[in-house]
Amino acid sequence: MSLLIYRAVKAGKCRTAAFTAVLAYGIHFIVDFFAVAGPALLPIYVIEIGVFVMAAGTLVMALKMGRMEEL
């Protein structure tokens, strides 16, 4: 999420920065929801799988964004 916020600030364009910041906050909210409220609603293995998938997706996105920075 920090990389997304960094990109938003670096972009400088108001519209791009706002979208990227909202995306980062949204992803963070979903991860927090699964970690905190999830156990009351879902079995623990579903929560673990969901958090793993989101973490892997975030890693892939961060790696792609890092490669874009190099170009």
Predicted model as a PDB file, atoms N, CA, C, CB and O in Angstrom, pLDDT in the B-factor column:
MODEL        1                                                                  
ATOM      1  N   MET A   1       0.820  -1.180   0.000  1.00 65.00           N  
ATOM      2  CA  MET A   1       0.000   0.000   0.000  1.00 65.00           C  
ATOM      3  C   MET A   1       0.870   1.252   0.000  1.00 65.00           C  
ATOM      4  CB  MET A   1      -0.936  -0.006   1.197  1.00 65.00           C  
ATOM      5  O   MET A   1       0.509   2.262  -0.603  1.00 65.00           O  
ATOM      6  N   SER A   2       1.997   1.187   0.665  1.00 69.00           N  
ATOM      7  CA  SER A   2       2.887   2.346   0.706  1.00 69.00           C  
ATOM      8  C   SER A   2       3.409   2.686  -0.684  1.00 69.00           C  
ATOM      9  CB  SER A   2       4.057   2.088   1.658  1.00 69.00           C  
ATOM     10  O   SER A   2       3.562   3.859  -1.022  1.00 69.00           O  
ATOM     11  N   LEU A   3       3.682   1.663  -1.489  1.00 69.00           N  
ATOM     12  CA  LEU A   3       4.152   1.908  -2.848  1.00 69.00           C  
ATOM     13  C   LEU A   3       3.078   2.607  -3.669  1.00 69.00           C  
ATOM     14  CB  LEU A   3       4.563   0.593  -3.521  1.00 69.00           C  
ATOM     15  O   LEU A   3       3.388   3.478  -4.481  1.00 69.00           O  
ATOM     16  N   LEU A   4       1.828   2.236  -3.467  1.00 67.00           N  
ATOM     17  CA  LEU A   4       0.743   2.906  -4.182  1.00 67.00           C  
ATOM     18  C   LEU A   4       0.641   4.379  -3.786  1.00 67.00           C  
ATOM     19  CB  LEU A   4      -0.587   2.198  -3.910  1.00 67.00           C  
ATOM     20  O   LEU A   4       0.456   5.243  -4.644  1.00 67.00           O  
ATOM     21  N   ILE A   5       0.762   4.663  -2.504  1.00 69.00           N  
ATOM     22  CA  ILE A   5       0.704   6.046  -2.047  1.00 69.00           C  
ATOM     23  C   ILE A   5       1.891   6.828  -2.600  1.00 69.00           C  
ATOM     24  CB  ILE A   5       0.684   6.112  -0.505  1.00 69.00           C  
ATOM     25  O   ILE A   5       1.737   7.974  -3.022  1.00 69.00           O  
ATOM     26  N   TYR A   6       3.079   6.213  -2.599  1.00 71.00           N  
ATOM     27  CA  TYR A   6       4.258   6.858  -3.168  1.00 71.00           C  
ATOM     28  C   TYR A   6       4.022   7.224  -4.633  1.00 71.00           C  
ATOM     29  CB  TYR A   6       5.485   5.942  -3.039  1.00 71.00           C  
ATOM     30  O   TYR A   6       4.321   8.339  -5.061  1.00 71.00           O  
ATOM     31  N   ARG A   7       3.485   6.278  -5.389  1.00 68.00           N  
ATOM     32  CA  ARG A   7       3.200   6.529  -6.806  1.00 68.00           C  
ATOM     33  C   ARG A   7       2.170   7.641  -6.977  1.00 68.00           C  
ATOM     34  CB  ARG A   7       2.703   5.249  -7.485  1.00 68.00           C  
ATOM     35  O   ARG A   7       2.268   8.454  -7.896  1.00 68.00           O  
ATOM     36  N   ALA A   8       1.190   7.668  -6.091  1.00 66.00           N  
ATOM     37  CA  ALA A   8       0.166   8.713  -6.173  1.00 66.00           C  
ATOM     38  C   ALA A   8       0.778  10.086  -5.963  1.00 66.00           C  
ATOM     39  CB  ALA A   8      -0.938   8.468  -5.141  1.00 66.00           C  
ATOM     40  O   ALA A   8       0.458  11.028  -6.689  1.00 66.00           O  
ATOM     41  N   VAL A   9       1.645  10.205  -4.988  1.00 69.00           N  
ATOM     42  CA  VAL A   9       2.283  11.495  -4.711  1.00 69.00           C  
ATOM     43  C   VAL A   9       3.243  11.868  -5.836  1.00 69.00           C  
ATOM     44  CB  VAL A   9       3.032  11.452  -3.362  1.00 69.00           C  
ATOM     45  O   VAL A   9       3.296  13.025  -6.252  1.00 69.00           O  
ATOM     46  N   LYS A  10       3.998  10.894  -6.327  1.00 73.00           N  
ATOM     47  CA  LYS A  10       4.966  11.161  -7.384  1.00 73.00           C  
ATOM     48  C   LYS A  10       4.292  11.524  -8.702  1.00 73.00           C  
ATOM     49  CB  LYS A  10       5.862   9.959  -7.581  1.00 73.00           C  
ATOM     50  O   LYS A  10       4.837  12.307  -9.479  1.00 73.00           O  
ATOM     51  N   ALA A  11       3.110  10.961  -8.961  1.00 66.00           N  
ATOM     52  CA  ALA A  11       2.419  11.222 -10.225  1.00 66.00           C  
ATOM     53  C   ALA A  11       2.144  12.708 -10.401  1.00 66.00           C  
ATOM     54  CB  ALA A  11       1.106  10.435 -10.291  1.00 66.00           C  
ATOM     55  O   ALA A  11       2.277  13.248 -11.499  1.00 66.00           O  
ATOM     56  N   GLY A  12       1.761  13.360  -9.317  1.00 65.00           N  
ATOM     57  CA  GLY A  12       1.548  14.790  -9.380  1.00 65.00           C  
ATOM     58  C   GLY A  12       0.208  15.190  -9.973  1.00 65.00           C  
ATOM     59  O   GLY A  12      -0.313  16.256  -9.648  1.00 65.00           O  
ATOM     60  N   LYS A  13      -0.353  14.370 -10.824  1.00 66.00           N  
ATOM     61  CA  LYS A  13      -1.655  14.679 -11.414  1.00 66.00           C  
ATOM     62  C   LYS A  13      -2.719  14.411 -10.377  1.00 66.00           C  
ATOM     63  CB  LYS A  13      -1.913  13.847 -12.704  1.00 66.00           C  
ATOM     64  O   LYS A  13      -2.749  13.341  -9.769  1.00 66.00           O  
ATOM     65  N   CYS A  14      -3.564  15.346 -10.180  1.00 66.00           N  
ATOM     66  CA  CYS A  14      -4.569  15.247  -9.117  1.00 66.00           C  
ATOM     67  C   CYS A  14      -5.481  14.036  -9.298  1.00 66.00           C  
ATOM     68  CB  CYS A  14      -5.408  16.518  -9.072  1.00 66.00           C  
ATOM     69  O   CYS A  14      -5.762  13.318  -8.339  1.00 66.00           O  
ATOM     70  N   ARG A  15      -5.939  13.813 -10.518  1.00 68.00           N  
ATOM     71  CA  ARG A  15      -6.871  12.711 -10.769  1.00 68.00           C  
ATOM     72  C   ARG A  15      -6.191  11.357 -10.562  1.00 68.00           C  
ATOM     73  CB  ARG A  15      -7.438  12.805 -12.195  1.00 68.00           C  
ATOM     74  O   ARG A  15      -6.766  10.469  -9.934  1.00 68.00           O  
ATOM     75  N   THR A  16      -4.986  11.191 -11.078  1.00 68.00           N  
ATOM     76  CA  THR A  16      -4.236   9.944 -10.920  1.00 68.00           C  
ATOM     77  C   THR A  16      -3.898   9.705  -9.454  1.00 68.00           C  
ATOM     78  CB  THR A  16      -2.949   9.974 -11.763  1.00 68.00           C  
ATOM     79  O   THR A  16      -4.029   8.587  -8.955  1.00 68.00           O  
ATOM     80  N   ALA A  17      -3.468  10.750  -8.770  1.00 71.00           N  
ATOM     81  CA  ALA A  17      -3.105  10.624  -7.360  1.00 71.00           C  
ATOM     82  C   ALA A  17      -4.317  10.234  -6.524  1.00 71.00           C  
ATOM     83  CB  ALA A  17      -2.502  11.936  -6.840  1.00 71.00           C  
ATOM     84  O   ALA A  17      -4.210   9.387  -5.637  1.00 71.00           O  
ATOM     85  N   ALA A  18      -5.455  10.838  -6.793  1.00 75.00           N  
ATOM     86  CA  ALA A  18      -6.668  10.527  -6.029  1.00 75.00           C  
ATOM     87  C   ALA A  18      -7.092   9.080  -6.262  1.00 75.00           C  
ATOM     88  CB  ALA A  18      -7.814  11.486  -6.415  1.00 75.00           C  
ATOM     89  O   ALA A  18      -7.438   8.377  -5.312  1.00 75.00           O  
ATOM     90  N   PHE A  19      -7.069   8.630  -7.513  1.00 78.00           N  
ATOM     91  CA  PHE A  19      -7.467   7.253  -7.809  1.00 78.00           C  
ATOM     92  C   PHE A  19      -6.532   6.260  -7.140  1.00 78.00           C  
ATOM     93  CB  PHE A  19      -7.490   7.015  -9.318  1.00 78.00           C  
ATOM     94  O   PHE A  19      -6.987   5.281  -6.549  1.00 78.00           O  
ATOM     95  N   THR A  20      -5.232   6.501  -7.227  1.00 73.00           N  
ATOM     96  CA  THR A  20      -4.265   5.591  -6.635  1.00 73.00           C  
ATOM     97  C   THR A  20      -4.388   5.556  -5.120  1.00 73.00           C  
ATOM     98  CB  THR A  20      -2.858   5.989  -7.032  1.00 73.00           C  
ATOM     99  O   THR A  20      -4.275   4.488  -4.518  1.00 73.00           O  
ATOM    100  N   ALA A  21      -4.617   6.700  -4.498  1.00 75.00           N  
ATOM    101  CA  ALA A  21      -4.787   6.741  -3.042  1.00 75.00           C  
ATOM    102  C   ALA A  21      -6.043   5.989  -2.626  1.00 75.00           C  
ATOM    103  CB  ALA A  21      -4.853   8.196  -2.544  1.00 75.00           C  
ATOM    104  O   ALA A  21      -6.018   5.242  -1.647  1.00 75.00           O  
ATOM    105  N   VAL A  22      -7.131   6.172  -3.348  1.00 81.00           N  
ATOM    106  CA  VAL A  22      -8.375   5.452  -3.029  1.00 81.00           C  
ATOM    107  C   VAL A  22      -8.175   3.950  -3.216  1.00 81.00           C  
ATOM    108  CB  VAL A  22      -9.547   5.952  -3.920  1.00 81.00           C  
ATOM    109  O   VAL A  22      -8.679   3.159  -2.419  1.00 81.00           O  
ATOM    110  N   LEU A  23      -7.452   3.552  -4.248  1.00 78.00           N  
ATOM    111  CA  LEU A  23      -7.159   2.135  -4.470  1.00 78.00           C  
ATOM    112  C   LEU A  23      -6.364   1.558  -3.307  1.00 78.00           C  
ATOM    113  CB  LEU A  23      -6.389   1.943  -5.782  1.00 78.00           C  
ATOM    114  O   LEU A  23      -6.674   0.467  -2.830  1.00 78.00           O  
ATOM    115  N   ALA A  24      -5.349   2.271  -2.848  1.00 78.00           N  
ATOM    116  CA  ALA A  24      -4.530   1.794  -1.728  1.00 78.00           C  
ATOM    117  C   ALA A  24      -5.360   1.664  -0.462  1.00 78.00           C  
ATOM    118  CB  ALA A  24      -3.348   2.739  -1.483  1.00 78.00           C  
ATOM    119  O   ALA A  24      -5.260   0.663   0.247  1.00 78.00           O  
ATOM    120  N   TYR A  25      -6.177   2.666  -0.174  1.00 82.00           N  
ATOM    121  CA  TYR A  25      -7.028   2.594   1.017  1.00 82.00           C  
ATOM    122  C   TYR A  25      -8.051   1.468   0.906  1.00 82.00           C  
ATOM    123  CB  TYR A  25      -7.744   3.926   1.238  1.00 82.00           C  
ATOM    124  O   TYR A  25      -8.352   0.808   1.900  1.00 82.00           O  
ATOM    125  N   GLY A  26      -8.588   1.242  -0.291  1.00 84.00           N  
ATOM    126  CA  GLY A  26      -9.549   0.165  -0.491  1.00 84.00           C  
ATOM    127  C   GLY A  26      -8.940  -1.206  -0.259  1.00 84.00           C  
ATOM    128  O   GLY A  26      -9.533  -2.050   0.412  1.00 84.00           O  
ATOM    129  N   ILE A  27      -7.759  -1.428  -0.814  1.00 80.00           N  
ATOM    130  CA  ILE A  27      -7.067  -2.704  -0.613  1.00 80.00           C  
ATOM    131  C   ILE A  27      -6.754  -2.902   0.866  1.00 80.00           C  
ATOM    132  CB  ILE A  27      -5.765  -2.763  -1.451  1.00 80.00           C  
ATOM    133  O   ILE A  27      -6.921  -3.999   1.400  1.00 80.00           O  
ATOM    134  N   HIS A  28      -6.307  -1.854   1.516  1.00 81.00           N  
ATOM    135  CA  HIS A  28      -5.984  -1.940   2.944  1.00 81.00           C  
ATOM    136  C   HIS A  28      -7.231  -2.268   3.756  1.00 81.00           C  
ATOM    137  CB  HIS A  28      -5.358  -0.622   3.440  1.00 81.00           C  
ATOM    138  O   HIS A  28      -7.164  -3.066   4.690  1.00 81.00           O  
ATOM    139  N   PHE A  29      -8.360  -1.670   3.418  1.00 85.00           N  
ATOM    140  CA  PHE A  29      -9.610  -1.954   4.119  1.00 85.00           C  
ATOM    141  C   PHE A  29     -10.007  -3.419   3.963  1.00 85.00           C  
ATOM    142  CB  PHE A  29     -10.731  -1.048   3.601  1.00 85.00           C  
ATOM    143  O   PHE A  29     -10.414  -4.059   4.933  1.00 85.00           O  
ATOM    144  N   ILE A  30      -9.891  -3.948   2.754  1.00 80.00           N  
ATOM    145  CA  ILE A  30     -10.276  -5.345   2.513  1.00 80.00           C  
ATOM    146  C   ILE A  30      -9.395  -6.298   3.310  1.00 80.00           C  
ATOM    147  CB  ILE A  30     -10.189  -5.679   1.013  1.00 80.00           C  
ATOM    148  O   ILE A  30      -9.891  -7.255   3.905  1.00 80.00           O  
ATOM    149  N   VAL A  31      -8.091  -6.042   3.325  1.00 77.00           N  
ATOM    150  CA  VAL A  31      -7.177  -6.900   4.090  1.00 77.00           C  
ATOM    151  C   VAL A  31      -7.514  -6.825   5.579  1.00 77.00           C  
ATOM    152  CB  VAL A  31      -5.697  -6.485   3.847  1.00 77.00           C  
ATOM    153  O   VAL A  31      -7.571  -7.851   6.256  1.00 77.00           O  
ATOM    154  N   ASP A  32      -7.738  -5.613   6.087  1.00 81.00           N  
ATOM    155  CA  ASP A  32      -8.101  -5.458   7.505  1.00 81.00           C  
ATOM    156  C   ASP A  32      -9.419  -6.146   7.819  1.00 81.00           C  
ATOM    157  CB  ASP A  32      -8.190  -3.975   7.876  1.00 81.00           C  
ATOM    158  O   ASP A  32      -9.563  -6.753   8.880  1.00 81.00           O  
ATOM    159  N   PHE A  33     -10.378  -6.058   6.914  1.00 79.00           N  
ATOM    160  CA  PHE A  33     -11.675  -6.703   7.144  1.00 79.00           C  
ATOM    161  C   PHE A  33     -11.504  -8.206   7.292  1.00 79.00           C  
ATOM    162  CB  PHE A  33     -12.649  -6.390   5.994  1.00 79.00           C  
ATOM    163  O   PHE A  33     -12.048  -8.812   8.214  1.00 79.00           O  
ATOM    164  N   PHE A  34     -10.743  -8.807   6.375  1.00 74.00           N  
ATOM    165  CA  PHE A  34     -10.519 -10.247   6.458  1.00 74.00           C  
ATOM    166  C   PHE A  34      -9.806 -10.629   7.744  1.00 74.00           C  
ATOM    167  CB  PHE A  34      -9.716 -10.724   5.261  1.00 74.00           C  
ATOM    168  O   PHE A  34     -10.103 -11.667   8.336  1.00 74.00           O  
ATOM    169  N   ALA A  35      -8.878  -9.807   8.176  1.00 77.00           N  
ATOM    170  CA  ALA A  35      -8.103 -10.135   9.374  1.00 77.00           C  
ATOM    171  C   ALA A  35      -8.891  -9.950  10.659  1.00 77.00           C  
ATOM    172  CB  ALA A  35      -6.861  -9.290   9.427  1.00 77.00           C  
ATOM    173  O   ALA A  35      -8.698 -10.709  11.609  1.00 77.00           O  
ATOM    174  N   VAL A  36      -9.778  -8.958  10.715  1.00 84.00           N  
ATOM    175  CA  VAL A  36     -10.464  -8.627  11.965  1.00 84.00           C  
ATOM    176  C   VAL A  36     -11.887  -9.188  12.014  1.00 84.00           C  
ATOM    177  CB  VAL A  36     -10.502  -7.120  12.150  1.00 84.00           C  
ATOM    178  O   VAL A  36     -12.235  -9.902  12.955  1.00 84.00           O  
ATOM    179  N   ALA A  37     -12.698  -8.878  11.028  1.00 79.00           N  
ATOM    180  CA  ALA A  37     -14.106  -9.272  11.057  1.00 79.00           C  
ATOM    181  C   ALA A  37     -14.345 -10.646  10.449  1.00 79.00           C  
ATOM    182  CB  ALA A  37     -14.940  -8.250  10.330  1.00 79.00           C  
ATOM    183  O   ALA A  37     -15.381 -11.269  10.684  1.00 79.00           O  
ATOM    184  N   GLY A  38     -13.393 -11.107   9.678  1.00 77.00           N  
ATOM    185  CA  GLY A  38     -13.556 -12.379   8.997  1.00 77.00           C  
ATOM    186  C   GLY A  38     -13.823 -13.577   9.876  1.00 77.00           C  
ATOM    187  O   GLY A  38     -14.699 -14.375   9.546  1.00 77.00           O  
ATOM    188  N   PRO A  39     -13.105 -13.749  10.992  1.00 81.00           N  
ATOM    189  CA  PRO A  39     -13.307 -14.954  11.806  1.00 81.00           C  
ATOM    190  C   PRO A  39     -14.737 -15.130  12.313  1.00 81.00           C  
ATOM    191  CB  PRO A  39     -12.375 -14.924  12.978  1.00 81.00           C  
ATOM    192  O   PRO A  39     -15.167 -16.257  12.559  1.00 81.00           O  
ATOM    193  N   ALA A  40     -15.465 -14.053  12.471  1.00 85.00           N  
ATOM    194  CA  ALA A  40     -16.853 -14.163  12.922  1.00 85.00           C  
ATOM    195  C   ALA A  40     -17.775 -14.611  11.797  1.00 85.00           C  
ATOM    196  CB  ALA A  40     -17.333 -12.832  13.483  1.00 85.00           C  
ATOM    197  O   ALA A  40     -18.865 -15.121  12.054  1.00 85.00           O  
ATOM    198  N   LEU A  41     -17.345 -14.423  10.555  1.00 83.00           N  
ATOM    199  CA  LEU A  41     -18.213 -14.712   9.414  1.00 83.00           C  
ATOM    200  C   LEU A  41     -17.797 -15.928   8.601  1.00 83.00           C  
ATOM    201  CB  LEU A  41     -18.261 -13.529   8.521  1.00 83.00           C  
ATOM    202  O   LEU A  41     -18.635 -16.593   7.992  1.00 83.00           O  
ATOM    203  N   LEU A  42     -16.502 -16.215   8.591  1.00 82.00           N  
ATOM    204  CA  LEU A  42     -15.976 -17.261   7.712  1.00 82.00           C  
ATOM    205  C   LEU A  42     -15.053 -18.203   8.477  1.00 82.00           C  
ATOM    206  CB  LEU A  42     -15.228 -16.639   6.524  1.00 82.00           C  
ATOM    207  O   LEU A  42     -14.496 -17.824   9.507  1.00 82.00           O  
ATOM    208  N   PRO A  43     -14.887 -19.430   7.980  1.00 88.00           N  
ATOM    209  CA  PRO A  43     -13.901 -20.330   8.589  1.00 88.00           C  
ATOM    210  C   PRO A  43     -12.489 -19.763   8.428  1.00 88.00           C  
ATOM    211  CB  PRO A  43     -13.988 -21.742   7.955  1.00 88.00           C  
ATOM    212  O   PRO A  43     -12.224 -19.031   7.473  1.00 88.00           O  
ATOM    213  N   ILE A  44     -11.607 -20.084   9.327  1.00 84.00           N  
ATOM    214  CA  ILE A  44     -10.270 -19.512   9.351  1.00 84.00           C  
ATOM    215  C   ILE A  44      -9.478 -19.837   8.090  1.00 84.00           C  
ATOM    216  CB  ILE A  44      -9.523 -20.005  10.564  1.00 84.00           C  
ATOM    217  O   ILE A  44      -8.705 -19.000   7.624  1.00 84.00           O  
ATOM    218  N   TYR A  45      -9.652 -21.037   7.522  1.00 88.00           N  
ATOM    219  CA  TYR A  45      -8.894 -21.376   6.324  1.00 88.00           C  
ATOM    220  C   TYR A  45      -9.303 -20.505   5.135  1.00 88.00           C  
ATOM    221  CB  TYR A  45      -9.085 -22.850   5.983  1.00 88.00           C  
ATOM    222  O   TYR A  45      -8.470 -20.216   4.276  1.00 88.00           O  
ATOM    223  N   VAL A  46     -10.547 -20.087   5.069  1.00 86.00           N  
ATOM    224  CA  VAL A  46     -10.999 -19.194   4.001  1.00 86.00           C  
ATOM    225  C   VAL A  46     -10.336 -17.825   4.156  1.00 86.00           C  
ATOM    226  CB  VAL A  46     -12.547 -19.054   4.015  1.00 86.00           C  
ATOM    227  O   VAL A  46      -9.931 -17.209   3.171  1.00 86.00           O  
ATOM    228  N   ILE A  47     -10.230 -17.359   5.391  1.00 81.00           N  
ATOM    229  CA  ILE A  47      -9.590 -16.081   5.669  1.00 81.00           C  
ATOM    230  C   ILE A  47      -8.110 -16.134   5.284  1.00 81.00           C  
ATOM    231  CB  ILE A  47      -9.748 -15.710   7.156  1.00 81.00           C  
ATOM    232  O   ILE A  47      -7.586 -15.215   4.654  1.00 81.00           O  
ATOM    233  N   GLU A  48      -7.451 -17.220   5.673  1.00 84.00           N  
ATOM    234  CA  GLU A  48      -6.033 -17.369   5.349  1.00 84.00           C  
ATOM    235  C   GLU A  48      -5.806 -17.405   3.840  1.00 84.00           C  
ATOM    236  CB  GLU A  48      -5.475 -18.639   5.991  1.00 84.00           C  
ATOM    237  O   GLU A  48      -4.869 -16.782   3.341  1.00 84.00           O  
ATOM    238  N   ILE A  49      -6.643 -18.116   3.123  1.00 88.00           N  
ATOM    239  CA  ILE A  49      -6.520 -18.175   1.665  1.00 88.00           C  
ATOM    240  C   ILE A  49      -6.759 -16.792   1.061  1.00 88.00           C  
ATOM    241  CB  ILE A  49      -7.516 -19.201   1.074  1.00 88.00           C  
ATOM    242  O   ILE A  49      -6.034 -16.374   0.159  1.00 88.00           O  
ATOM    243  N   GLY A  50      -7.766 -16.090   1.552  1.00 82.00           N  
ATOM    244  CA  GLY A  50      -8.067 -14.748   1.047  1.00 82.00           C  
ATOM    245  C   GLY A  50      -6.932 -13.769   1.283  1.00 82.00           C  
ATOM    246  O   GLY A  50      -6.570 -13.008   0.386  1.00 82.00           O  
ATOM    247  N   VAL A  51      -6.374 -13.782   2.470  1.00 79.00           N  
ATOM    248  CA  VAL A  51      -5.252 -12.888   2.781  1.00 79.00           C  
ATOM    249  C   VAL A  51      -4.030 -13.265   1.937  1.00 79.00           C  
ATOM    250  CB  VAL A  51      -4.905 -12.950   4.298  1.00 79.00           C  
ATOM    251  O   VAL A  51      -3.319 -12.380   1.461  1.00 79.00           O  
ATOM    252  N   PHE A  52      -3.780 -14.553   1.746  1.00 88.00           N  
ATOM    253  CA  PHE A  52      -2.662 -14.990   0.912  1.00 88.00           C  
ATOM    254  C   PHE A  52      -2.822 -14.512  -0.524  1.00 88.00           C  
ATOM    255  CB  PHE A  52      -2.539 -16.510   0.945  1.00 88.00           C  
ATOM    256  O   PHE A  52      -1.872 -14.009  -1.124  1.00 88.00           O  
ATOM    257  N   VAL A  53      -4.013 -14.667  -1.071  1.00 88.00           N  
ATOM    258  CA  VAL A  53      -4.272 -14.242  -2.455  1.00 88.00           C  
ATOM    259  C   VAL A  53      -4.078 -12.735  -2.591  1.00 88.00           C  
ATOM    260  CB  VAL A  53      -5.705 -14.639  -2.893  1.00 88.00           C  
ATOM    261  O   VAL A  53      -3.473 -12.267  -3.555  1.00 88.00           O  
ATOM    262  N   MET A  54      -4.590 -11.981  -1.628  1.00 80.00           N  
ATOM    263  CA  MET A  54      -4.427 -10.524  -1.689  1.00 80.00           C  
ATOM    264  C   MET A  54      -2.959 -10.119  -1.535  1.00 80.00           C  
ATOM    265  CB  MET A  54      -5.273  -9.847  -0.599  1.00 80.00           C  
ATOM    266  O   MET A  54      -2.500  -9.190  -2.199  1.00 80.00           O  
ATOM    267  N   ALA A  55      -2.227 -10.808  -0.670  1.00 82.00           N  
ATOM    268  CA  ALA A  55      -0.806 -10.493  -0.492  1.00 82.00           C  
ATOM    269  C   ALA A  55      -0.021 -10.826  -1.762  1.00 82.00           C  
ATOM    270  CB  ALA A  55      -0.224 -11.268   0.715  1.00 82.00           C  
ATOM    271  O   ALA A  55       0.848 -10.057  -2.174  1.00 82.00           O  
ATOM    272  N   ALA A  56      -0.319 -11.953  -2.373  1.00 88.00           N  
ATOM    273  CA  ALA A  56       0.360 -12.325  -3.611  1.00 88.00           C  
ATOM    274  C   ALA A  56       0.033 -11.329  -4.720  1.00 88.00           C  
ATOM    275  CB  ALA A  56      -0.036 -13.750  -4.039  1.00 88.00           C  
ATOM    276  O   ALA A  56       0.915 -10.936  -5.484  1.00 88.00           O  
ATOM    277  N   GLY A  57      -1.213 -10.927  -4.808  1.00 84.00           N  
ATOM    278  CA  GLY A  57      -1.597  -9.930  -5.811  1.00 84.00           C  
ATOM    279  C   GLY A  57      -0.915  -8.600  -5.587  1.00 84.00           C  
ATOM    280  O   GLY A  57      -0.492  -7.946  -6.541  1.00 84.00           O  
ATOM    281  N   THR A  58      -0.805  -8.196  -4.338  1.00 79.00           N  
ATOM    282  CA  THR A  58      -0.119  -6.950  -4.012  1.00 79.00           C  
ATOM    283  C   THR A  58       1.361  -7.042  -4.353  1.00 79.00           C  
ATOM    284  CB  THR A  58      -0.300  -6.609  -2.531  1.00 79.00           C  
ATOM    285  O   THR A  58       1.942  -6.076  -4.847  1.00 79.00           O  
ATOM    286  N   LEU A  59       1.978  -8.185  -4.098  1.00 83.00           N  
ATOM    287  CA  LEU A  59       3.384  -8.383  -4.439  1.00 83.00           C  
ATOM    288  C   LEU A  59       3.596  -8.283  -5.944  1.00 83.00           C  
ATOM    289  CB  LEU A  59       3.874  -9.741  -3.926  1.00 83.00           C  
ATOM    290  O   LEU A  59       4.521  -7.608  -6.397  1.00 83.00           O  
ATOM    291  N   VAL A  60       2.756  -8.943  -6.715  1.00 85.00           N  
ATOM    292  CA  VAL A  60       2.869  -8.890  -8.176  1.00 85.00           C  
ATOM    293  C   VAL A  60       2.705  -7.455  -8.668  1.00 85.00           C  
ATOM    294  CB  VAL A  60       1.817  -9.807  -8.841  1.00 85.00           C  
ATOM    295  O   VAL A  60       3.461  -6.998  -9.525  1.00 85.00           O  
ATOM    296  N   MET A  61       1.721  -6.751  -8.127  1.00 77.00           N  
ATOM    297  CA  MET A  61       1.484  -5.364  -8.523  1.00 77.00           C  
ATOM    298  C   MET A  61       2.687  -4.492  -8.163  1.00 77.00           C  
ATOM    299  CB  MET A  61       0.208  -4.821  -7.850  1.00 77.00           C  
ATOM    300  O   MET A  61       3.091  -3.643  -8.958  1.00 77.00           O  
ATOM    301  N   ALA A  62       3.258  -4.691  -6.985  1.00 75.00           N  
ATOM    302  CA  ALA A  62       4.414  -3.899  -6.567  1.00 75.00           C  
ATOM    303  C   ALA A  62       5.618  -4.176  -7.454  1.00 75.00           C  
ATOM    304  CB  ALA A  62       4.762  -4.191  -5.109  1.00 75.00           C  
ATOM    305  O   ALA A  62       6.354  -3.253  -7.804  1.00 75.00           O  
ATOM    306  N   LEU A  63       5.827  -5.435  -7.820  1.00 80.00           N  
ATOM    307  CA  LEU A  63       6.946  -5.772  -8.704  1.00 80.00           C  
ATOM    308  C   LEU A  63       6.773  -5.135 -10.077  1.00 80.00           C  
ATOM    309  CB  LEU A  63       7.078  -7.291  -8.845  1.00 80.00           C  
ATOM    310  O   LEU A  63       7.734  -4.620 -10.649  1.00 80.00           O  
ATOM    311  N   LYS A  64       5.553  -5.168 -10.609  1.00 78.00           N  
ATOM    312  CA  LYS A  64       5.294  -4.541 -11.906  1.00 78.00           C  
ATOM    313  C   LYS A  64       5.493  -3.033 -11.825  1.00 78.00           C  
ATOM    314  CB  LYS A  64       3.870  -4.862 -12.386  1.00 78.00           C  
ATOM    315  O   LYS A  64       6.043  -2.428 -12.745  1.00 78.00           O  
ATOM    316  N   MET A  65       5.051  -2.429 -10.734  1.00 71.00           N  
ATOM    317  CA  MET A  65       5.220  -0.988 -10.577  1.00 71.00           C  
ATOM    318  C   MET A  65       6.697  -0.641 -10.441  1.00 71.00           C  
ATOM    319  CB  MET A  65       4.434  -0.478  -9.355  1.00 71.00           C  
ATOM    320  O   MET A  65       7.138   0.393 -10.944  1.00 71.00           O  
ATOM    321  N   GLY A  66       7.457  -1.483  -9.775  1.00 69.00           N  
ATOM    322  CA  GLY A  66       8.899  -1.267  -9.633  1.00 69.00           C  
ATOM    323  C   GLY A  66       9.603  -1.332 -10.967  1.00 69.00           C  
ATOM    324  O   GLY A  66      10.514  -0.547 -11.231  1.00 69.00           O  
ATOM    325  N   ARG A  67       9.195  -2.250 -11.804  1.00 68.00           N  
ATOM    326  CA  ARG A  67       9.792  -2.358 -13.150  1.00 68.00           C  
ATOM    327  C   ARG A  67       9.438  -1.139 -13.990  1.00 68.00           C  
ATOM    328  CB  ARG A  67       9.315  -3.648 -13.863  1.00 68.00           C  
ATOM    329  O   ARG A  67      10.252  -0.677 -14.788  1.00 68.00           O  
ATOM    330  N   MET A  68       8.226  -0.615 -13.815  1.00 61.00           N  
ATOM    331  CA  MET A  68       7.823   0.581 -14.551  1.00 61.00           C  
ATOM    332  C   MET A  68       8.666   1.782 -14.116  1.00 61.00           C  
ATOM    333  CB  MET A  68       6.320   0.870 -14.334  1.00 61.00           C  
ATOM    334  O   MET A  68       8.948   2.667 -14.924  1.00 61.00           O  
ATOM    335  N   GLU A  69       9.069   1.816 -12.842  1.00 59.00           N  
ATOM    336  CA  GLU A  69       9.912   2.905 -12.339  1.00 59.00           C  
ATOM    337  C   GLU A  69      11.276   2.881 -13.013  1.00 59.00           C  
ATOM    338  CB  GLU A  69      10.074   2.807 -10.811  1.00 59.00           C  
ATOM    339  O   GLU A  69      11.866   3.934 -13.255  1.00 59.00           O  
ATOM    340  N   GLU A  70      11.786   1.686 -13.319  1.00 57.00           N  
ATOM    341  CA  GLU A  70      13.112   1.554 -13.922  1.00 57.00           C  
ATOM    342  C   GLU A  70      13.142   2.062 -15.348  1.00 57.00           C  
ATOM    343  CB  GLU A  70      13.561   0.114 -13.888  1.00 57.00           C  
ATOM    344  O   GLU A  70      14.188   2.492 -15.835  1.00 57.00           O  
ATOM    345  N   LEU A  71      11.998   2.016 -16.024  1.00 49.00           N  
ATOM    346  CA  LEU A  71      11.966   2.416 -17.442  1.00 49.00           C  
ATOM    347  C   LEU A  71      11.994   3.883 -17.602  1.00 49.00           C  
ATOM    348  CB  LEU A  71      10.758   1.876 -18.126  1.00 49.00           C  
ATOM    349  O   LEU A  71      11.972   4.381 -18.728  1.00 49.00           O  
TER     350      LEU A  71                                                      
ENDMDL                                                                          
END                                                                             
